[in-house]
């Protein structure tokens, strides 16, 4: 079809989950509760790390950055979703859609790389403990996080900014947000070239970090097995939270982005994305709190001091 016969999209209509008012009210309550837990949980993790000097180490610094990324990722999606669930008008301007689109790309790509960096931190701490103070000193940690943000921007955001997609009618998107695989269905260009670009992007942001994490933990497990049984559980306990988060985040991401292209037009991706955009940011602080003795002790002290102040 020639460009002159195309109708360029100026706004996008997000179909969401349902048009039934009762279902939407239930979903509104559900997602509101999840978002409140996400905000409180991640803000609490950040606060605990700031107020406790014992938690001001590279491992918890990266955890603090993870909580910030989860807050940004969830906040770029959920408020808009809550608004759409209680209003009949579900259109979103191209500018607002682009902002959400690029925020999700940047936060999601950075989180994948950050999880790989957290695995490296555990590897150095367990397998190279004598080198840890030098390899993971604060100046290096700050530079690594800044480097991850730059890499994420130039790998995942800049290509789209430099050659933006022209979107054509129909402007209906079977999704609740401006997600990559949903928006690409509206492109005026050939979908195949876009799918190749997505495959390359997913290889860099999901598969490579995941393979690196697997290899890193093979090395860690090999090292831990050589430790006497008395210190083995304590050493490995610092890794269990991270392994759980990696399994949840990368598992759903690979199901979403490495599935067959025929699934792009179905509702499957819409429900899978709920998990890594809404559920995972809510679960991450809970997982790290339940499996971490120092975090739990700091939380108890904070709760105790708040009770004494109230009395």
Secondary structure, 3 states (H helix, E strand, C coil): CCHHHCCECCEEEECCCCCCHHHHHHHHHHHHHHHHHHHHHHHHHHHHHHHCHHHCCHHHHHHHHHHHHHHHHHHCCHHHHHHHHCCCCCEEEHHHHHHHHHHHHHHHHHHHHHHHHHHHHHHHHHHCHHHHHHHCCHHHHHHHHHHHHHHHHHHHHHHHHHCCCCEECCCEECCCCCCHHHHHHHECCCHHHHHHHHHHHHHHHHHHHHHHHHHHHHHHHHHHHCCCHHHHHHHHHHHHHHHHHHHHHHHHHHHHHCCCHHHHHCCHHHHHHHHHHHHHHHHHHHHHHHCCHHHHHHHHHHHHHHHHHHC
